Amino acid sequence: MTKLILQFIFCICLPLQLACGRLNPSASSPPTPTPNQAALVDQILERHRDAIGGQAAIDRVMSYKAEGTFESSFLPIRGAFSSWGKEPHKTLTVIEFPKIGILRKGFDGKNRWVETPAGTFTDESPKEMAEVERDAEVYRAGRIKDLYYRMTLEGPAKLHGRDVYVVEGEPEKGPKEKLFFDKENGLLLRWDMVRRDPRRGNVFVKIHLDDYREVDGLKVPFKVRMAFESFSVTMRIDELKHNVPIDDAVFEKPG
C-alpha cells in the first residue's frame, strides 16, 4: 500500500497549481501556427487571464499558503495536505497519510527533493527539473504562454456538456500538452499533462479544475481531480491565503 501511494506522489507535482483526451505522446512537431491561428490562441489566453482576475491580480500574488484534503479512488483513505509557494519558483507540499506517515516535497528554485519516512532524495535530471520549473509557474496563470515555445489551436470541442477551445502546447522538453478553455467564461477546465515517474517513465494525467472561487481578486480552482489511467485523486482546498510571509529556509532540502 505504501509503495503505491509513494509512486502516485512521485508522478505528480502538487504546488497549488492545483492548476490542469489523453495526451499525444508523439515526438513529431506540430505545424507552425498561421498568423490567424496564433492570434486566436492569444485571444483565448488573454480571455483566460481576464477571467481569473486580470494581470494585476496575478502579479500581486508573490506567495501563498493552502490547506485542504485529498482522497483517492484506489484506497479508502482521506488525508490532509498543506502547500506553500513563493516567487521565484519555490514550492513545498506536505502530505499526511493516515496510519502511514508524512511526505514532504519541495523545490527551492534549484534543488528538487522528496522526504519520505524512508529518507530524503534529490532528483536533478534535466527533464525532471524542467517539469518542476513549469509546475512552479502554473499557479501564475497569466504565464501559461511562457510555459511553451509553441502553442496551436486544435479546435472547438465538448467537455462535460461545455463548449471548449482545445489548445495544444509544446514545451521545450517532454511531450505535448492540451488545455481546455471554456468558451463561455474563459476559465481553464482541464489540463492534460505528462509527468515522469521514477519507475514507470512518462505518466499521463488529466487535471480537471472546478469550483473556482475568488481570493483577493484572483479566481482559483478549489477542487482539482487528477485522473490517471487506472485511478484518480481529488484535492479540495479548505483555506487559501495570498502574500503570506515565508522564510526561504522552508523550501530547502532537509539536512
Buried (B, 14 or more C-beta within 10 A) or exposed (E): EEEEBBBBBBBBBBBBBBBBEEBBEEEEEBEEBEEEBBEBBEEBBBBBBEBBBBBEBBEBBEBBBBBBBBBBEBBEBEBBBBBBBBBEBBBBBBBBBEEBEEBBBBBBBEBBBBBBEEEEEEBEEEEBBBBBBBBBBBBBBBBBBEBBEBBBBBEEBEBEEBEBBBBBBBBEEBBBBBBBBBEEEBBBBBBBBBBBBBEEEBBBBBBBBBEBEEBBBBBBBBBBBBBBEEEBBBBBBEEBEBEEEBEEEEBBBEE
